[in-house]
Amino acid sequence: MSSILALEIVIVISTLSILSYKLRILDLYGTLLAASIGGIVYLTVGRIGIILLTVFVVVAGIFTKLGYDRKSLVGAAEPRKGLRGWRNVLGNGLVAAAAAVVYTLAPQHSEIILSGYIGAIAAVFADTMATEIGLLQKRDPILIIGLRRVKPGTPGGVSLLGYMGALFSAVILVAAYLFLVGSNPLAPHIVGPAVISASLVGTTVDSVIGQLLQGLYRCEACGKITELSTHCGRMGKLIKGYRLIDNHTVNIICSLSGAVVGATITLLFYSTV
Ligand SMILES: [Zn+2]
């Protein structure tokens, strides 16, 4: 690694870390983990990787704070004023970081793995945007399986506005890829379908797993049904799903599904030309 690249990485990662901490997008441990993942991505995938990751963190951070009071009122806002911690970063970044490492290990498949990396980010970006934009809707969401109306923030709840949010994030990611990334290793007609499919599939997988497997608890102090295992300072009673599968585990599965879809679309493209 040249010393100029090393300097660039240090400057960019420190600037982004200070910004996401100061703008209260991430807390201290969240910032430290994000900086480590960012460093890995910079060293492996390079500038494209870090640009796409930054677009996700910044845009998702802005939309989390949009209409925050209204989201709080329906009891579905991200806790701590939208400030996210290391568990959020791990849930959203683990698969992308793994794809970034595999990217350098298998250079002969770089297009497919890069597509998997982009798909992993597309999925969690879309899922976050679907939630944050979907919560702005006045009507309650419906469960993805069974279509019953549920309270906003219920795992498995979906809405048309939410899916439009997912599509919107895909458009932002493709635009960032085309306009901010200098030389594009993947052609637009591959990136477009890969990102859009990874976004829609990832959001859907997140809702299905969220509804079927995610642990849901009843707080024995206030009676609220929540996806948080502790509420009012005490352990809640598990009433549905599995303790091991929380919101962060669901995010990892969502991101993995996006990676698989992204990589598969590129693989199909290369095997048919
Ligand atoms: Zn409670």
py3Dmol code that shows the C-alpha trace and the ligand (Angstrom):
import py3Dmol

protein = """\
ATOM      1  CA  MET A   1       0.000   0.000   0.000  1.00  0.00           C
ATOM      2  CA  SER A   2       1.374   3.399  -0.954  1.00  0.00           C
ATOM      3  CA  SER A   3       1.758   6.013   1.759  1.00  0.00           C
ATOM      4  CA  ILE A   4      -0.547   8.352  -0.182  1.00  0.00           C
ATOM      5  CA  LEU A   5      -3.353   5.757  -0.097  1.00  0.00           C
ATOM      6  CA  ALA A   6      -2.716   5.166   3.615  1.00  0.00           C
ATOM      7  CA  LEU A   7      -3.010   8.909   4.244  1.00  0.00           C
ATOM      8  CA  GLU A   8      -6.208   9.102   2.152  1.00  0.00           C
ATOM      9  CA  ILE A   9      -7.765   6.245   4.136  1.00  0.00           C
ATOM     10  CA  VAL A  10      -6.882   7.823   7.489  1.00  0.00           C
ATOM     11  CA  ILE A  11      -8.229  11.250   6.455  1.00  0.00           C
ATOM     12  CA  VAL A  12     -11.469   9.954   4.910  1.00  0.00           C
ATOM     13  CA  ILE A  13     -12.267   7.470   7.678  1.00  0.00           C
ATOM     14  CA  SER A  14     -11.510   9.960  10.476  1.00  0.00           C
ATOM     15  CA  THR A  15     -13.585  12.690   8.796  1.00  0.00           C
ATOM     16  CA  LEU A  16     -16.560  10.338   8.316  1.00  0.00           C
ATOM     17  CA  SER A  17     -16.214   9.035  11.883  1.00  0.00           C
ATOM     18  CA  ILE A  18     -16.181  12.517  13.413  1.00  0.00           C
ATOM     19  CA  LEU A  19     -19.186  13.541  11.274  1.00  0.00           C
ATOM     20  CA  SER A  20     -21.323  10.500  12.094  1.00  0.00           C
ATOM     21  CA  TYR A  21     -20.499  10.895  15.797  1.00  0.00           C
ATOM     22  CA  LYS A  22     -21.084  14.669  15.892  1.00  0.00           C
ATOM     23  CA  LEU A  23     -24.303  14.454  13.828  1.00  0.00           C
ATOM     24  CA  ARG A  24     -25.461  11.776  16.319  1.00  0.00           C
ATOM     25  CA  ILE A  25     -25.977   9.115  13.643  1.00  0.00           C
ATOM     26  CA  LEU A  26     -23.751   6.668  15.603  1.00  0.00           C
ATOM     27  CA  ASP A  27     -22.712   6.473  19.262  1.00  0.00           C
ATOM     28  CA  LEU A  28     -19.060   6.012  20.305  1.00  0.00           C
ATOM     29  CA  TYR A  29     -18.854   2.201  19.970  1.00  0.00           C
ATOM     30  CA  GLY A  30     -20.959   2.338  16.803  1.00  0.00           C
ATOM     31  CA  THR A  31     -18.539   4.890  15.342  1.00  0.00           C
ATOM     32  CA  LEU A  32     -15.480   2.798  16.289  1.00  0.00           C
ATOM     33  CA  LEU A  33     -16.926  -0.369  14.718  1.00  0.00           C
ATOM     34  CA  ALA A  34     -18.079   1.536  11.613  1.00  0.00           C
ATOM     35  CA  ALA A  35     -14.568   3.025  11.262  1.00  0.00           C
ATOM     36  CA  SER A  36     -13.043  -0.473  11.432  1.00  0.00           C
ATOM     37  CA  ILE A  37     -15.471  -1.829   8.830  1.00  0.00           C
ATOM     38  CA  GLY A  38     -14.841   1.297   6.715  1.00  0.00           C
ATOM     39  CA  GLY A  39     -11.071   0.697   6.930  1.00  0.00           C
ATOM     40  CA  ILE A  40     -11.474  -2.942   5.820  1.00  0.00           C
ATOM     41  CA  VAL A  41     -13.748  -1.892   2.940  1.00  0.00           C
ATOM     42  CA  TYR A  42     -11.341   0.859   1.847  1.00  0.00           C
ATOM     43  CA  LEU A  43      -8.383  -1.561   1.792  1.00  0.00           C
ATOM     44  CA  THR A  44     -10.286  -4.280  -0.076  1.00  0.00           C
ATOM     45  CA  VAL A  45     -13.024  -2.891  -2.313  1.00  0.00           C
ATOM     46  CA  GLY A  46     -11.544   0.624  -2.404  1.00  0.00           C
ATOM     47  CA  ARG A  47     -13.235   3.962  -3.013  1.00  0.00           C
ATOM     48  CA  ILE A  48     -16.417   2.485  -4.576  1.00  0.00           C
ATOM     49  CA  GLY A  49     -16.961   0.477  -1.410  1.00  0.00           C
ATOM     50  CA  ILE A  50     -16.576   3.409   0.943  1.00  0.00           C
ATOM     51  CA  ILE A  51     -18.710   5.768  -1.189  1.00  0.00           C
ATOM     52  CA  LEU A  52     -21.672   3.354  -1.238  1.00  0.00           C
ATOM     53  CA  LEU A  53     -21.342   2.618   2.480  1.00  0.00           C
ATOM     54  CA  THR A  54     -21.268   6.346   3.289  1.00  0.00           C
ATOM     55  CA  VAL A  55     -24.336   7.066   1.145  1.00  0.00           C
ATOM     56  CA  PHE A  56     -26.225   4.361   3.075  1.00  0.00           C
ATOM     57  CA  VAL A  57     -25.195   5.606   6.549  1.00  0.00           C
ATOM     58  CA  VAL A  58     -25.851   9.302   5.796  1.00  0.00           C
ATOM     59  CA  VAL A  59     -29.153   8.957   3.901  1.00  0.00           C
ATOM     60  CA  ALA A  60     -30.545   6.351   6.336  1.00  0.00           C
ATOM     61  CA  GLY A  61     -29.429   8.578   9.231  1.00  0.00           C
ATOM     62  CA  ILE A  62     -31.281  11.588   7.783  1.00  0.00           C
ATOM     63  CA  PHE A  63     -34.493   9.627   7.159  1.00  0.00           C
ATOM     64  CA  THR A  64     -34.375   8.156  10.685  1.00  0.00           C
ATOM     65  CA  LYS A  65     -34.560  11.683  12.099  1.00  0.00           C
ATOM     66  CA  LEU A  66     -37.245  12.773   9.601  1.00  0.00           C
ATOM     67  CA  GLY A  67     -40.625  12.944  11.355  1.00  0.00           C
ATOM     68  CA  TYR A  68     -39.002  11.575  14.527  1.00  0.00           C
ATOM     69  CA  ASP A  69     -41.610  13.068  16.869  1.00  0.00           C
ATOM     70  CA  ARG A  70     -44.450  11.476  14.912  1.00  0.00           C
ATOM     71  CA  LYS A  71     -42.654   8.110  14.921  1.00  0.00           C
ATOM     72  CA  SER A  72     -42.154   8.475  18.700  1.00  0.00           C
ATOM     73  CA  LEU A  73     -45.838   9.220  19.142  1.00  0.00           C
ATOM     74  CA  VAL A  74     -46.842   5.877  17.588  1.00  0.00           C
ATOM     75  CA  GLY A  75     -44.119   4.201  19.669  1.00  0.00           C
ATOM     76  CA  ALA A  76     -42.161   2.978  16.648  1.00  0.00           C
ATOM     77  CA  ALA A  77     -39.227   5.393  16.477  1.00  0.00           C
ATOM     78  CA  GLU A  78     -35.659   4.124  16.632  1.00  0.00           C
ATOM     79  CA  PRO A  79     -34.672   4.471  20.327  1.00  0.00           C
ATOM     80  CA  ARG A  80     -32.242   7.150  21.594  1.00  0.00           C
ATOM     81  CA  LYS A  81     -33.315   9.844  19.073  1.00  0.00           C
ATOM     82  CA  GLY A  82     -32.182   7.599  16.219  1.00  0.00           C
ATOM     83  CA  LEU A  83     -28.637   7.272  17.575  1.00  0.00           C
ATOM     84  CA  ARG A  84     -27.410   3.821  16.508  1.00  0.00           C
ATOM     85  CA  GLY A  85     -24.876   1.646  18.345  1.00  0.00           C
ATOM     86  CA  TRP A  86     -22.388  -1.108  17.526  1.00  0.00           C
ATOM     87  CA  ARG A  87     -25.086  -3.794  17.336  1.00  0.00           C
ATOM     88  CA  ASN A  88     -26.841  -1.825  14.568  1.00  0.00           C
ATOM     89  CA  VAL A  89     -23.522  -1.379  12.765  1.00  0.00           C
ATOM     90  CA  LEU A  90     -22.729  -5.095  13.066  1.00  0.00           C
ATOM     91  CA  GLY A  91     -26.214  -6.152  11.896  1.00  0.00           C
ATOM     92  CA  ASN A  92     -26.056  -3.837   8.904  1.00  0.00           C
ATOM     93  CA  GLY A  93     -22.346  -4.118   8.046  1.00  0.00           C
ATOM     94  CA  LEU A  94     -21.223  -7.673   8.849  1.00  0.00           C
ATOM     95  CA  VAL A  95     -22.160  -9.257   5.513  1.00  0.00           C
ATOM     96  CA  ALA A  96     -20.772  -6.316   3.502  1.00  0.00           C
ATOM     97  CA  ALA A  97     -17.491  -6.503   5.457  1.00  0.00           C
ATOM     98  CA  ALA A  98     -17.279 -10.255   4.831  1.00  0.00           C
ATOM     99  CA  ALA A  99     -17.968  -9.746   1.116  1.00  0.00           C
ATOM    100  CA  ALA A 100     -15.245  -7.072   1.047  1.00  0.00           C
ATOM    101  CA  VAL A 101     -12.705  -9.524   2.487  1.00  0.00           C
ATOM    102  CA  VAL A 102     -13.755 -12.291   0.061  1.00  0.00           C
ATOM    103  CA  TYR A 103     -13.379  -9.724  -2.754  1.00  0.00           C
ATOM    104  CA  THR A 104      -9.594  -9.626  -2.274  1.00  0.00           C
ATOM    105  CA  LEU A 105      -9.327 -13.385  -1.723  1.00  0.00           C
ATOM    106  CA  ALA A 106     -10.984 -14.334  -5.028  1.00  0.00           C
ATOM    107  CA  PRO A 107      -9.895 -11.722  -7.614  1.00  0.00           C
ATOM    108  CA  GLN A 108     -10.967 -14.000 -10.487  1.00  0.00           C
ATOM    109  CA  HIS A 109     -14.603 -13.505  -9.402  1.00  0.00           C
ATOM    110  CA  SER A 110     -14.297  -9.809  -8.551  1.00  0.00           C
ATOM    111  CA  GLU A 111     -17.406  -8.648 -10.492  1.00  0.00           C
ATOM    112  CA  ILE A 112     -19.651 -11.246  -8.859  1.00  0.00           C
ATOM    113  CA  ILE A 113     -18.340 -10.586  -5.346  1.00  0.00           C
ATOM    114  CA  LEU A 114     -18.506  -6.811  -5.826  1.00  0.00           C
ATOM    115  CA  SER A 115     -22.115  -7.293  -6.869  1.00  0.00           C
ATOM    116  CA  GLY A 116     -22.655  -9.304  -3.672  1.00  0.00           C
ATOM    117  CA  TYR A 117     -21.090  -6.495  -1.627  1.00  0.00           C
ATOM    118  CA  ILE A 118     -23.365  -3.902  -3.260  1.00  0.00           C
ATOM    119  CA  GLY A 119     -26.382  -6.209  -2.839  1.00  0.00           C
ATOM    120  CA  ALA A 120     -25.646  -6.585   0.909  1.00  0.00           C
ATOM    121  CA  ILE A 121     -25.647  -2.806   1.370  1.00  0.00           C
ATOM    122  CA  ALA A 122     -28.656  -2.327  -0.930  1.00  0.00           C
ATOM    123  CA  ALA A 123     -30.718  -4.750   1.191  1.00  0.00           C
ATOM    124  CA  VAL A 124     -30.091  -3.144   4.602  1.00  0.00           C
ATOM    125  CA  PHE A 125     -30.318   0.355   3.116  1.00  0.00           C
ATOM    126  CA  ALA A 126     -33.691  -0.526   1.548  1.00  0.00           C
ATOM    127  CA  ASP A 127     -34.932  -2.157   4.738  1.00  0.00           C
ATOM    128  CA  THR A 128     -33.989   0.867   6.861  1.00  0.00           C
ATOM    129  CA  MET A 129     -35.592   3.269   4.365  1.00  0.00           C
ATOM    130  CA  ALA A 130     -38.716   1.091   4.092  1.00  0.00           C
ATOM    131  CA  THR A 131     -39.087   1.288   7.872  1.00  0.00           C
ATOM    132  CA  GLU A 132     -38.288   4.975   8.284  1.00  0.00           C
ATOM    133  CA  ILE A 133     -40.366   6.168   5.297  1.00  0.00           C
ATOM    134  CA  GLY A 134     -43.144   3.620   5.908  1.00  0.00           C
ATOM    135  CA  LEU A 135     -43.579   4.971   9.460  1.00  0.00           C
ATOM    136  CA  LEU A 136     -44.534   8.358   7.996  1.00  0.00           C
ATOM    137  CA  GLN A 137     -47.698   6.791   6.574  1.00  0.00           C
ATOM    138  CA  LYS A 138     -50.907   7.623   8.469  1.00  0.00           C
ATOM    139  CA  ARG A 139     -52.552   4.193   8.064  1.00  0.00           C
ATOM    140  CA  ASP A 140     -51.242   1.198  10.014  1.00  0.00           C
ATOM    141  CA  PRO A 141     -49.091  -1.335   8.110  1.00  0.00           C
ATOM    142  CA  ILE A 142     -50.285  -4.850   7.257  1.00  0.00           C
ATOM    143  CA  LEU A 143     -48.487  -8.110   8.071  1.00  0.00           C
ATOM    144  CA  ILE A 144     -46.624  -9.471   5.046  1.00  0.00           C
ATOM    145  CA  ILE A 145     -48.109 -12.941   5.718  1.00  0.00           C
ATOM    146  CA  GLY A 146     -51.825 -12.864   6.433  1.00  0.00           C
ATOM    147  CA  LEU A 147     -52.244  -9.165   5.569  1.00  0.00           C
ATOM    148  CA  ARG A 148     -53.723  -8.345   8.998  1.00  0.00           C
ATOM    149  CA  ARG A 149     -53.432  -4.697  10.069  1.00  0.00           C
ATOM    150  CA  VAL A 150     -50.875  -4.223  12.874  1.00  0.00           C
ATOM    151  CA  LYS A 151     -49.396  -1.377  14.932  1.00  0.00           C
ATOM    152  CA  PRO A 152     -46.546   0.597  13.281  1.00  0.00           C
ATOM    153  CA  GLY A 153     -43.141  -0.926  14.088  1.00  0.00           C
ATOM    154  CA  THR A 154     -44.457  -4.510  14.408  1.00  0.00           C
ATOM    155  CA  PRO A 155     -41.920  -6.952  12.879  1.00  0.00           C
ATOM    156  CA  GLY A 156     -43.380  -8.190   9.578  1.00  0.00           C
ATOM    157  CA  GLY A 157     -45.505  -5.078   9.029  1.00  0.00           C
ATOM    158  CA  VAL A 158     -45.288  -3.675   5.489  1.00  0.00           C
ATOM    159  CA  SER A 159     -46.846  -0.799   3.558  1.00  0.00           C
ATOM    160  CA  LEU A 160     -46.884   0.538   0.022  1.00  0.00           C
ATOM    161  CA  LEU A 161     -45.059   3.681   1.157  1.00  0.00           C
ATOM    162  CA  GLY A 162     -42.419   1.467   2.801  1.00  0.00           C
ATOM    163  CA  TYR A 163     -41.805  -0.411  -0.446  1.00  0.00           C
ATOM    164  CA  MET A 164     -41.580   2.918  -2.267  1.00  0.00           C
ATOM    165  CA  GLY A 165     -38.933   3.895   0.297  1.00  0.00           C
ATOM    166  CA  ALA A 166     -37.027   0.697  -0.527  1.00  0.00           C
ATOM    167  CA  LEU A 167     -37.194   1.502  -4.235  1.00  0.00           C
ATOM    168  CA  PHE A 168     -36.089   5.081  -3.542  1.00  0.00           C
ATOM    169  CA  SER A 169     -32.985   3.845  -1.702  1.00  0.00           C
ATOM    170  CA  ALA A 170     -32.170   1.584  -4.678  1.00  0.00           C
ATOM    171  CA  VAL A 171     -32.357   4.582  -7.025  1.00  0.00           C
ATOM    172  CA  ILE A 172     -30.076   6.604  -4.720  1.00  0.00           C
ATOM    173  CA  LEU A 173     -27.542   3.762  -4.549  1.00  0.00           C
ATOM    174  CA  VAL A 174     -27.495   3.225  -8.320  1.00  0.00           C
ATOM    175  CA  ALA A 175     -27.171   6.987  -8.901  1.00  0.00           C
ATOM    176  CA  ALA A 176     -24.290   7.158  -6.391  1.00  0.00           C
ATOM    177  CA  TYR A 177     -22.618   4.246  -8.144  1.00  0.00           C
ATOM    178  CA  LEU A 178     -22.962   5.841 -11.579  1.00  0.00           C
ATOM    179  CA  PHE A 179     -22.118   9.446 -10.684  1.00  0.00           C
ATOM    180  CA  LEU A 180     -19.739   9.270  -7.721  1.00  0.00           C
ATOM    181  CA  VAL A 181     -17.674   6.246  -8.686  1.00  0.00           C
ATOM    182  CA  GLY A 182     -15.048   7.200 -11.272  1.00  0.00           C
ATOM    183  CA  SER A 183     -14.471   4.035 -13.296  1.00  0.00           C
ATOM    184  CA  ASN A 184     -17.321   1.565 -13.021  1.00  0.00           C
ATOM    185  CA  PRO A 185     -16.197  -2.053 -12.845  1.00  0.00           C
ATOM    186  CA  LEU A 186     -19.820  -3.177 -13.283  1.00  0.00           C
ATOM    187  CA  ALA A 187     -21.930  -1.929 -16.193  1.00  0.00           C
ATOM    188  CA  PRO A 188     -25.097   0.110 -15.355  1.00  0.00           C
ATOM    189  CA  HIS A 189     -27.359  -2.545 -16.913  1.00  0.00           C
ATOM    190  CA  ILE A 190     -26.008  -5.032 -14.336  1.00  0.00           C
ATOM    191  CA  VAL A 191     -25.849  -2.736 -11.297  1.00  0.00           C
ATOM    192  CA  GLY A 192     -29.389  -1.410 -11.831  1.00  0.00           C
ATOM    193  CA  PRO A 193     -31.206  -4.782 -11.786  1.00  0.00           C
ATOM    194  CA  ALA A 194     -28.846  -6.170  -9.100  1.00  0.00           C
ATOM    195  CA  VAL A 195     -29.477  -3.261  -6.699  1.00  0.00           C
ATOM    196  CA  ILE A 196     -33.231  -3.059  -7.302  1.00  0.00           C
ATOM    197  CA  SER A 197     -33.697  -6.831  -6.847  1.00  0.00           C
ATOM    198  CA  ALA A 198     -31.450  -6.967  -3.757  1.00  0.00           C
ATOM    199  CA  SER A 199     -33.395  -4.042  -2.253  1.00  0.00           C
ATOM    200  CA  LEU A 200     -36.859  -5.530  -2.810  1.00  0.00           C
ATOM    201  CA  VAL A 201     -35.866  -9.092  -1.882  1.00  0.00           C
ATOM    202  CA  GLY A 202     -33.905  -7.918   1.190  1.00  0.00           C
ATOM    203  CA  THR A 203     -36.822  -5.835   2.495  1.00  0.00           C
ATOM    204  CA  THR A 204     -39.240  -8.733   1.932  1.00  0.00           C
ATOM    205  CA  VAL A 205     -36.934 -11.302   3.582  1.00  0.00           C
ATOM    206  CA  ASP A 206     -36.542  -8.951   6.559  1.00  0.00           C
ATOM    207  CA  SER A 207     -40.331  -8.692   6.952  1.00  0.00           C
ATOM    208  CA  VAL A 208     -40.948 -12.443   6.569  1.00  0.00           C
ATOM    209  CA  ILE A 209     -38.194 -13.452   9.029  1.00  0.00           C
ATOM    210  CA  GLY A 210     -39.281 -10.614  11.316  1.00  0.00           C
ATOM    211  CA  GLN A 211     -42.861 -11.874  11.391  1.00  0.00           C
ATOM    212  CA  LEU A 212     -42.129 -15.607  11.637  1.00  0.00           C
ATOM    213  CA  LEU A 213     -38.970 -15.954  13.732  1.00  0.00           C
ATOM    214  CA  GLN A 214     -38.081 -12.720  15.515  1.00  0.00           C
ATOM    215  CA  GLY A 215     -38.491 -12.763  19.290  1.00  0.00           C
ATOM    216  CA  LEU A 216     -41.407 -10.674  20.588  1.00  0.00           C
ATOM    217  CA  TYR A 217     -41.750  -9.846  24.285  1.00  0.00           C
ATOM    218  CA  ARG A 218     -44.355  -8.601  26.702  1.00  0.00           C
ATOM    219  CA  CYS A 219     -43.029  -6.168  29.275  1.00  0.00           C
ATOM    220  CA  GLU A 220     -44.248  -7.417  32.672  1.00  0.00           C
ATOM    221  CA  ALA A 221     -44.033  -3.917  34.124  1.00  0.00           C
ATOM    222  CA  CYS A 222     -46.008  -1.847  31.575  1.00  0.00           C
ATOM    223  CA  GLY A 223     -47.617  -4.572  29.448  1.00  0.00           C
ATOM    224  CA  LYS A 224     -46.219  -3.254  26.146  1.00  0.00           C
ATOM    225  CA  ILE A 225     -45.543  -5.817  23.403  1.00  0.00           C
ATOM    226  CA  THR A 226     -42.093  -5.060  22.017  1.00  0.00           C
ATOM    227  CA  GLU A 227     -39.204  -6.547  20.027  1.00  0.00           C
ATOM    228  CA  LEU A 228     -36.867  -5.439  22.841  1.00  0.00           C
ATOM    229  CA  SER A 229     -35.967  -8.216  25.291  1.00  0.00           C
ATOM    230  CA  THR A 230     -35.693  -5.699  28.130  1.00  0.00           C
ATOM    231  CA  HIS A 231     -38.215  -2.929  28.795  1.00  0.00           C
ATOM    232  CA  CYS A 232     -38.771  -0.701  31.830  1.00  0.00           C
ATOM    233  CA  GLY A 233     -35.410  -1.983  33.078  1.00  0.00           C
ATOM    234  CA  ARG A 234     -36.433  -5.653  33.268  1.00  0.00           C
ATOM    235  CA  MET A 235     -36.458  -8.790  31.099  1.00  0.00           C
ATOM    236  CA  GLY A 236     -39.634  -9.171  29.088  1.00  0.00           C
ATOM    237  CA  LYS A 237     -41.583 -12.420  28.705  1.00  0.00           C
ATOM    238  CA  LEU A 238     -41.006 -14.119  25.331  1.00  0.00           C
ATOM    239  CA  ILE A 239     -44.423 -14.531  23.719  1.00  0.00           C
ATOM    240  CA  LYS A 240     -43.464 -15.351  20.114  1.00  0.00           C
ATOM    241  CA  GLY A 241     -40.427 -16.307  18.016  1.00  0.00           C
ATOM    242  CA  TYR A 242     -36.918 -17.024  19.229  1.00  0.00           C
ATOM    243  CA  ARG A 243     -34.785 -15.177  21.770  1.00  0.00           C
ATOM    244  CA  LEU A 244     -31.709 -15.609  19.518  1.00  0.00           C
ATOM    245  CA  ILE A 245     -33.386 -13.850  16.598  1.00  0.00           C
ATOM    246  CA  ASP A 246     -33.583 -10.148  17.373  1.00  0.00           C
ATOM    247  CA  ASN A 247     -33.751  -7.148  15.063  1.00  0.00           C
ATOM    248  CA  HIS A 248     -29.973  -7.268  14.463  1.00  0.00           C
ATOM    249  CA  THR A 249     -29.964 -10.968  13.524  1.00  0.00           C
ATOM    250  CA  VAL A 250     -32.827 -10.265  11.109  1.00  0.00           C
ATOM    251  CA  ASN A 251     -30.734  -7.465   9.563  1.00  0.00           C
ATOM    252  CA  ILE A 252     -27.837  -9.880   8.998  1.00  0.00           C
ATOM    253  CA  ILE A 253     -30.184 -12.345   7.246  1.00  0.00           C
ATOM    254  CA  CYS A 254     -31.681  -9.470   5.206  1.00  0.00           C
ATOM    255  CA  SER A 255     -28.226  -8.331   4.132  1.00  0.00           C
ATOM    256  CA  LEU A 256     -27.153 -11.890   3.297  1.00  0.00           C
ATOM    257  CA  SER A 257     -30.198 -12.319   1.055  1.00  0.00           C
ATOM    258  CA  GLY A 258     -29.277  -9.064  -0.727  1.00  0.00           C
ATOM    259  CA  ALA A 259     -25.702 -10.279  -1.248  1.00  0.00           C
ATOM    260  CA  VAL A 260     -26.912 -13.576  -2.715  1.00  0.00           C
ATOM    261  CA  VAL A 261     -29.381 -11.826  -5.040  1.00  0.00           C
ATOM    262  CA  GLY A 262     -26.808  -9.226  -6.156  1.00  0.00           C
ATOM    263  CA  ALA A 263     -24.131 -11.846  -6.858  1.00  0.00           C
ATOM    264  CA  THR A 264     -26.609 -14.161  -8.617  1.00  0.00           C
ATOM    265  CA  ILE A 265     -27.782 -11.475 -11.029  1.00  0.00           C
ATOM    266  CA  THR A 266     -24.217 -10.680 -12.062  1.00  0.00           C
ATOM    267  CA  LEU A 267     -23.414 -14.400 -12.300  1.00  0.00           C
ATOM    268  CA  LEU A 268     -26.442 -14.948 -14.567  1.00  0.00           C
ATOM    269  CA  PHE A 269     -25.404 -12.006 -16.722  1.00  0.00           C
ATOM    270  CA  TYR A 270     -21.837 -13.270 -17.161  1.00  0.00           C
ATOM    271  CA  SER A 271     -22.936 -16.825 -17.844  1.00  0.00           C
ATOM    272  CA  THR A 272     -25.357 -15.754 -20.594  1.00  0.00           C
ATOM    273  CA  VAL A 273     -22.911 -13.594 -22.603  1.00  0.00           C
TER     274      VAL A 273
END
"""
ligand_1 = """\
1
ZN
Zn -42.296 -1.662 29.911
"""
view = py3Dmol.view(width=600, height=400)
view.addModel(protein, "pdb")
view.setStyle({"model": 0}, {"cartoon": {"style": "trace"}})
view.addModel(ligand_1, "xyz")
view.setStyle({"model": 1}, {"stick": {}})
view.zoomTo()
view.show()
